[in-house]
Amino acid sequence: ARAETQASSQDVLGLKANTSYTATVKSGSSGVKDVAGNTLEQDFGWTFTTAADNTLAPITTHTLSPPPNANGWNSSDVDVSLNATSAGGSEVKEITYSINGSEPNTVPGNVAGISLVDEGVSNISYHATDTAGNVEADKTFAVKVDKSAPQVTPANVVNHVWRNSPVSAEFTASDSGSGLANLADASFTLTASEESASEDQPTVVSRTFFDAAGNLTTRKVSALIDLTNPQVTASVTPQPNAAGWNNSNGTVEIRATDSLGGSGIKEITYSINGAQPKSITGASTDIPLSEEGITTISYSATDEAGNSAAQRVVTAKLDKGAPTSSIIARDSAGNGYTSGAWTNKDVTIELNAHDASGSGVKGISYSINGSANQTYNATNKILVTNDGVSTISYFATDRVGNRESPEKTFTVKLDKGAPKVTSAAPTGTGVARGTNLTATFSEMMDPTSINSTTFKIYECPSTTSTNCTTHVSNVAVSPSTDGLSATLNPYGSSSTLLLSKTRYKAVITTGAKDAVGNALDQNATTSGNQQKEWYFTTRA
């Protein structure tokens, strides 16, 4: 009884009028229980129907045939179907509709049909009325029809004359109905650029574009296009050597060909060493060569359609003269070195060569002191580090095989060893008081470095002392003419003799130098240059 009462209370439950419903009371652990917790023995179900509610207005829906596309447009006539159903139980009496605000049309019954054939946007409002006088609120929808293709200018472009360049045309498109589907189609360019297969098969490019309703228009550009350049080659006769040079007169042969089906060769054009170009009718020409040096010929060919081969260059080279070489020598201090001069610094030799006849220097060969020839490497210059006399012989060869003759020579005299005293006198005891001091050297000395400041004598305080500090300064020092020895007169021009029974110390300092400037070093095993010292004692 409680369920029936609730089922009839439509306003409370929000049930639809004039509608059948089924109600169920659930049993089981999740179902209805009494106050003691006992469950319903089994589910209990019943059905009921709500009373009619003649206060509810009918409900109308609309459908389009064909339906619009994704853009909301149709490209053909459209049939509109209006269908009304009762909401409260009363029958649908009629359907009323209006197009674009025009005088309403009323159609009896629950179905109305509208046929739309005009292009444009049709705004349709409609409602239904039932027999109880309930009137549905107006509903509105739009139907968009565009049956016209987009407009485009100009018309198709068709070129029937052969050409050697692309054909382009600019097009402008618009659509007064649904509008262009792609705004990029409003302005576009079509270019026919591919080569045509034949006169019967022109090059065609096209573009198809749509409006929002799906209507399409196509534009094309058609042209006969020949873009193939002729081919042109050149060769030198006789064939040059691996370096590209000849040593006798020759000929440059130029030959041109056109592609199969092409327009054919009209002429060959060439220029020698940048001179005014010459054009020769036909597909071949020969150019004689007799001038020594490098002859550069630029050449091309043109076909009857106006296509030209890319300008190419052929070089013919003739060389009969030998190259010339030169030498640059510097010591380790960076000073220039002259052939045959003595030096105490390592010498670096750089060889260079020039080929005035044109083929260019292939290489420079050299030998040292008659050894086997070597190929000069500019990265690793010739370095002379050994003492003594080194004679470098050298010559250049060009790329045609011409060899410089006669060979050139360059002499390096190197002395890096320190000189020393090989013998000295007097020594020991019982030396006569009028004896001169003499020293012999291991090599030629610089005479300017042998003097009283480098060759000295000291008086010792006793016959056993080595701490001899009393300098005998009135002496005369004379180097020999060959630079290999020197003499010290203890008292120069005076007639005074050395003291009797006196110990003397003789010294040749490191200020004494050989002819190339190496300082005296009496003991090479000791760090630093060492002076020469010796002692003697005079007799009574």
C-alpha positions in Angstrom: 0.0 0.0 0.0 2.9 2.3 0.8 4.5 1.5 -2.6 1.3 2.2 -4.5 0.9 5.5 -2.7 4.4 6.5 -3.6 4.0 5.4 -7.3 1.0 7.7 -7.7 2.8 10.7 -6.4 4.3 11.8 -9.7 5.3 15.2 -8.6 7.3 13.8 -5.7 9.0 11.0 -7.6 9.3 12.9 -11.0 7.8 10.0 -12.9 6.5 10.6 -16.4 2.9 10.8 -17.1 1.0 7.9 -18.7 4.0 5.6 -18.3 4.3 2.0 -17.0 6.9 1.2 -14.4 8.1 -1.9 -12.5 9.0 -1.8 -8.8 11.0 -4.4 -6.8 11.7 -4.8 -3.1 15.0 -6.7 -2.7 15.6 -9.7 -0.3 18.9 -11.1 0.9 21.7 -9.7 3.0 21.7 -6.4 1.1 17.9 -6.2 1.0 15.0 -5.2 3.3 15.2 -6.5 6.9 12.8 -6.3 9.9 13.7 -4.6 13.1 15.2 -7.9 14.4 17.5 -8.2 11.4 15.5 -10.9 9.6 15.7 -10.6 5.8 12.8 -10.8 3.3 12.2 -14.3 2.2 12.3 -13.4 -1.5 12.2 -10.4 -3.8 8.7 -8.8 -4.2 7.9 -7.1 -7.5 4.9 -5.3 -9.1 4.0 -3.0 -12.0 2.0 0.2 -12.3 1.1 2.9 -14.8 1.1 6.6 -14.1 -1.9 8.7 -15.0 -1.9 10.9 -18.1 -0.7 14.5 -17.7 -2.4 16.7 -20.2 -0.4 19.7 -19.2 2.8 18.6 -20.9 3.6 19.9 -24.4 4.6 17.6 -27.2 8.3 17.2 -28.2 9.5 17.7 -31.8 12.8 16.7 -33.4 14.2 17.3 -36.9 16.4 15.3 -39.3 18.1 16.3 -42.6 18.5 14.2 -45.7 21.2 14.1 -46.7 22.9 15.1 -43.5 25.3 18.0 -43.7 29.1 17.4 -44.0 31.6 18.1 -41.2 31.5 21.8 -42.0 27.7 21.9 -41.6 27.0 22.4 -45.3 25.0 20.5 -48.0 26.0 20.6 -51.6 22.6 19.4 -52.9 18.8 19.9 -52.2 17.9 19.0 -48.6 14.7 17.3 -47.3 13.9 18.2 -43.7 11.7 15.9 -41.6 9.9 17.2 -38.4 8.6 14.5 -36.1 6.6 15.2 -32.9 5.7 12.9 -30.0 3.3 13.4 -27.1 4.8 14.0 -23.7 1.6 13.9 -21.5 -0.7 11.5 -23.3 -2.6 13.7 -25.6 -2.2 13.2 -29.3 -0.2 15.6 -31.4 -2.5 17.8 -33.3 -0.2 19.7 -35.7 3.3 21.0 -36.4 4.0 24.6 -37.3 7.2 25.9 -38.9 8.6 29.1 -40.4 11.6 29.6 -42.8 13.7 32.7 -42.3 10.9 34.4 -40.4 8.3 33.9 -43.2 4.6 33.3 -42.6 4.3 30.1 -40.5 3.1 26.9 -42.1 0.9 24.5 -40.1 0.8 20.8 -41.0 -1.8 18.6 -39.4 -0.5 15.5 -37.6 2.8 14.6 -36.0 5.0 14.7 -39.1 6.0 17.5 -41.4 8.3 17.6 -44.4 10.2 20.6 -45.9 12.2 20.5 -49.2 15.0 23.1 -49.5 16.3 23.8 -53.0 17.6 27.3 -52.7 21.3 28.0 -52.0 22.2 29.8 -48.8 21.3 29.5 -45.1 17.7 28.7 -44.2 16.8 29.3 -40.5 13.9 27.1 -39.6 11.8 27.6 -36.4 9.1 25.0 -35.5 6.9 23.7 -32.7 4.1 21.2 -32.2 0.6 21.5 -30.6 -1.3 18.6 -29.0 -5.1 18.0 -28.8 -5.1 19.3 -25.2 -3.9 22.7 -26.5 -0.4 22.3 -25.1 2.1 24.2 -27.3 5.8 23.3 -27.5 8.3 26.1 -27.2 9.8 27.1 -30.5 13.0 25.4 -31.7 15.3 26.7 -34.3 18.0 25.2 -36.6 19.8 26.3 -39.8 20.2 24.4 -43.0 23.1 25.5 -45.3 23.0 24.7 -49.0 25.8 25.5 -51.5 25.5 23.8 -54.8 27.9 26.1 -56.7 31.6 25.3 -57.3 34.3 27.9 -56.3 35.1 30.6 -58.8 38.7 31.0 -60.0 40.5 33.2 -62.5 42.1 33.0 -65.0 41.1 30.0 -67.0 43.4 27.0 -67.7 46.7 28.0 -69.1 47.8 25.9 -72.1 51.1 26.6 -74.0 51.5 24.8 -77.3 55.0 26.1 -78.2 58.1 24.3 -77.1 60.2 26.2 -74.6 63.2 25.7 -72.3 61.9 27.3 -69.2 59.0 26.6 -66.8 55.6 28.1 -67.2 53.9 29.6 -64.2 50.4 31.1 -63.7 48.9 32.8 -60.7 45.3 32.0 -59.8 42.8 33.6 -57.5 39.9 31.6 -56.1 36.8 32.6 -54.1 33.4 31.1 -53.1 30.4 33.3 -52.5 28.5 30.5 -50.8 30.0 28.3 -48.2 33.5 29.8 -48.6 36.7 28.1 -49.5 37.5 25.0 -47.4 41.2 25.9 -47.4 42.1 29.6 -47.2 45.4 28.8 -48.9 43.4 28.2 -52.1 42.4 31.8 -52.3 45.7 32.6 -54.1 48.1 30.1 -55.6 50.6 29.5 -58.3 50.9 26.6 -60.6 54.2 25.9 -62.3 54.9 23.4 -65.1 58.6 22.7 -64.8 59.1 19.0 -65.6 60.4 18.1 -69.1 57.6 16.9 -71.4 57.8 13.4 -72.7 56.8 14.4 -76.2 54.8 16.9 -78.2 51.7 14.7 -77.6 52.5 14.4 -73.9 52.9 17.9 -72.5 53.7 18.7 -68.9 50.5 19.3 -66.9 50.2 20.5 -63.4 46.8 21.0 -61.7 45.2 21.9 -58.4 41.8 20.9 -57.2 40.2 22.9 -54.4 36.9 22.7 -52.5 34.4 24.9 -50.8 33.1 24.2 -47.4 30.2 22.3 -48.9 32.5 20.0 -50.9 32.0 21.5 -54.3 35.3 21.4 -56.3 37.0 23.3 -59.1 40.3 22.3 -60.9 42.8 24.5 -62.7 45.7 23.4 -64.8 48.8 24.7 -66.5 49.9 22.7 -69.6 53.2 23.3 -71.5 55.7 21.7 -73.9 59.0 22.0 -72.1 62.5 20.9 -73.1 65.0 21.6 -70.3 67.8 19.3 -71.3 71.1 21.0 -72.0 73.3 19.5 -74.7 76.5 17.7 -73.7 80.0 18.9 -74.7 83.4 17.5 -74.1 87.0 18.4 -74.9 90.2 16.3 -75.1 93.9 17.1 -75.7 95.8 15.2 -78.3 98.4 13.7 -77.8 97.4 12.6 -74.4 99.2 14.5 -71.6 101.3 12.8 -69.0 100.0 12.0 -65.5 100.6 15.6 -64.4 98.6 16.9 -67.4 101.6 18.2 -69.4 102.9 17.7 -73.0 106.3 18.6 -74.4 105.1 18.8 -78.0 102.5 20.6 -80.1 98.9 19.2 -79.9 95.2 19.8 -80.6 92.1 20.4 -78.4 89.1 18.5 -79.9 85.7 19.8 -78.9 82.6 17.6 -79.5 78.9 18.3 -78.6 75.8 16.0 -78.6 72.1 16.6 -77.8 69.8 14.2 -76.0 67.6 11.8 -77.9 64.7 13.7 -79.3 66.3 17.0 -78.6 66.4 20.0 -80.9 70.0 19.3 -82.1 73.3 21.3 -81.7 73.3 24.8 -83.2 76.9 25.9 -82.4 80.0 25.5 -80.2 81.5 28.6 -78.5 85.0 28.8 -77.1 87.5 31.3 -75.7 91.3 30.9 -75.4 92.9 32.4 -72.3 90.0 34.8 -71.8 90.0 36.2 -75.3 86.9 37.2 -77.2 84.7 34.1 -77.6 84.4 32.4 -81.0 81.3 30.5 -82.2 81.5 27.7 -84.7 78.4 26.3 -86.4 78.0 22.6 -85.9 78.8 19.9 -83.3 82.6 19.8 -83.5 85.7 21.8 -83.8 89.5 21.4 -83.4 91.9 24.0 -81.9 95.7 23.7 -82.7 98.1 24.2 -79.8 101.7 25.3 -80.2 102.4 28.0 -77.6 104.5 26.9 -74.6 102.9 27.3 -71.2 99.3 26.8 -70.0 96.5 27.4 -72.5 93.1 27.6 -70.9 90.1 27.1 -73.2 86.5 27.6 -71.9 83.8 26.1 -74.1 80.1 25.4 -74.4 77.4 24.3 -76.8 73.9 25.6 -77.6 71.0 23.5 -79.1 68.3 24.8 -81.4 65.9 25.3 -78.5 68.3 27.7 -76.8 69.5 25.3 -74.1 73.2 25.7 -73.4 75.6 23.3 -71.9 77.3 24.5 -68.8 80.6 26.2 -69.6 83.5 23.9 -69.2 87.2 24.4 -69.2 90.0 22.4 -70.7 93.7 23.1 -70.0 96.5 22.2 -72.4 100.0 22.4 -71.0 103.3 22.6 -72.9 106.7 22.9 -71.2 110.2 22.4 -72.5 112.4 24.2 -70.0 114.0 23.0 -66.8 113.3 24.6 -63.4 115.8 26.5 -61.3 116.5 26.0 -57.6 117.7 28.2 -54.8 118.8 27.9 -51.2 118.2 29.8 -47.9 120.5 28.9 -45.0 120.2 30.2 -41.4 122.0 29.3 -38.2 120.2 28.3 -35.0 120.2 31.9 -33.9 118.2 32.9 -36.9 121.0 34.6 -38.7 121.7 34.1 -42.4 124.5 31.8 -43.2 126.9 32.1 -46.2 128.2 29.1 -47.9 131.8 28.2 -46.8 131.8 30.3 -43.6 132.7 28.7 -40.3 130.0 28.7 -37.6 129.5 27.2 -34.2 125.7 26.9 -34.6 123.6 24.3 -36.3 122.6 25.3 -39.8 119.1 24.8 -41.3 118.9 24.7 -45.1 115.7 25.5 -47.0 115.6 24.6 -50.7 113.2 26.3 -53.1 112.6 25.9 -56.9 110.8 27.8 -59.6 109.7 26.6 -63.0 109.4 29.5 -65.4 108.2 27.3 -68.3 105.0 26.5 -66.5 104.6 22.8 -65.6 105.7 23.4 -62.0 108.3 21.9 -59.8 107.8 18.2 -59.2 110.6 18.0 -56.6 114.0 18.9 -55.4 116.7 16.2 -54.9 119.8 16.7 -52.8 122.8 14.7 -51.4 125.2 15.5 -48.6 128.9 14.8 -49.2 128.3 12.6 -52.2 125.7 10.3 -50.5 122.7 8.9 -52.4 120.1 11.5 -53.6 117.2 12.2 -51.3 113.9 14.0 -52.0 113.7 17.3 -50.3 110.7 17.8 -47.9 109.9 21.4 -47.2 108.3 20.4 -43.9 111.5 18.8 -42.7 114.3 21.1 -43.8 117.9 20.0 -44.1 119.6 20.4 -40.7 123.4 20.3 -40.5 124.6 19.4 -37.0 127.8 17.5 -37.5 131.1 19.3 -37.0 133.3 19.5 -40.1 132.6 20.4 -43.7 129.3 19.3 -45.3 128.7 19.9 -49.0 125.1 19.8 -50.2 124.5 19.1 -53.9 120.9 19.8 -55.2 118.8 20.1 -58.3 115.1 20.5 -59.3 112.9 18.5 -61.6 109.6 19.7 -63.2 106.5 17.7 -63.9 107.4 17.0 -67.4 110.7 15.4 -66.3 113.0 18.3 -67.2 116.0 18.3 -64.8 118.1 21.3 -63.7 121.7 21.0 -64.9 124.3 21.4 -63.7 123.7 20.6 -60.0 124.3 23.4 -57.5 126.4 23.0 -54.3 126.4 24.7 -50.9 129.1 24.2 -48.2 128.5 24.3 -44.5 131.5 24.5 -42.1 130.5 23.7 -38.6 132.6 23.7 -35.4 130.6 23.4 -32.2 133.4 21.8 -30.0 135.1 23.9 -27.4 138.9 24.4 -27.8 141.4 23.5 -25.2 145.1 23.7 -24.5 146.9 20.6 -25.6 150.3 21.5 -24.2 151.8 24.2 -22.0 155.3 25.2 -21.0 157.2 25.7 -18.9 156.3 23.3 -16.1 158.1 21.8 -13.1 161.1 23.3 -11.3 164.4 24.8 -12.3 162.9 26.9 -15.0 165.3 29.6 -16.3 164.2 33.1 -15.2 164.1 34.4 -18.8 161.8 31.7 -20.1 158.6 32.7 -22.1 155.3 30.9 -21.5 153.8 29.0 -24.4 150.5 27.3 -25.0 149.4 25.1 -27.9 145.6 24.8 -28.7 143.5 22.0 -30.1 142.2 24.2 -33.0 142.6 27.6 -34.6 141.9 30.4 -32.1 140.5 33.8 -32.6 143.6 36.0 -32.3 141.6 38.8 -30.8 140.7 36.7 -27.9 144.3 35.8 -27.0 145.7 38.7 -25.0 146.9 39.7 -21.5 143.4 39.5 -20.1 143.0 35.8 -21.2 146.6 34.6 -20.9 147.9 35.5 -17.4 150.7 34.8 -14.9 150.6 35.0 -11.1 153.4 35.0 -8.5 152.8 32.5 -5.7 153.7 33.3 -2.0 155.7 30.0 -1.6 157.1 27.2 -3.7 154.2 25.0 -2.6 151.3 27.4 -2.6 148.5 27.2 -5.0 146.9 30.4 -3.8 148.7 32.6 -6.2 147.1 36.0 -6.5 149.9 38.5 -7.3 149.2 39.3 -10.9 152.2 39.9 -13.1 150.7 42.5 -15.4 153.6 43.9 -17.5 153.5 41.1 -20.0 153.3 40.7 -23.7 151.0 38.1 -25.3 151.5 37.1 -28.9 149.2 34.6 -30.8 150.8 32.6 -33.6 149.9 33.5 -37.2 148.1 30.2 -37.7 146.1 30.7 -34.5 147.2 27.3 -33.0 149.5 28.6 -30.3 150.4 31.7 -28.2 153.4 33.1 -26.3 153.5 35.1 -23.1 156.6 37.2 -22.4 156.5 37.7 -18.6 157.9 41.2 -18.6 157.1 42.5 -22.0 159.7 45.0 -23.2 161.5 45.3 -19.9 164.7 43.3 -19.3 163.7 42.2 -15.9 163.8 38.5 -15.3 161.4 36.3 -13.3 162.2 36.1 -9.7 164.5 33.2 -8.7 163.3 30.2 -6.7 159.8 31.5 -7.1 156.6 29.5 -7.9 154.4 30.9 -10.7 150.9 30.1 -11.9 150.0 30.4 -15.6 146.3 30.8 -16.6 144.4 30.8 -19.9 140.8 31.8 -19.2 137.6 30.8 -20.9 137.7 34.2 -22.6 140.0 32.6 -25.1 137.8 31.5 -28.1 138.3 29.6 -31.2 137.7 31.0 -34.7 134.0 30.5 -34.6 133.5 31.8 -31.0 133.5 28.6 -28.9 135.0 29.4 -25.5 137.9 27.4 -24.0 136.9 24.4 -22.0 139.8 22.5 -20.5 137.7 19.9 -18.9 134.5 19.0 -20.8 133.4 16.5 -18.1 133.0 19.3 -15.5 129.9 21.4 -15.7 130.6 24.8 -17.2 133.7 25.9 -19.2 137.0 25.3 -17.4 140.1 27.5 -17.7 143.6 26.1 -18.2 146.0 26.4 -15.3 149.6 25.2 -14.8 152.6 25.9 -12.4 156.4 26.1 -12.6 159.2 27.2 -10.3 162.3 29.2 -11.3 165.8 28.2 -10.5 168.3 30.3 -8.5 
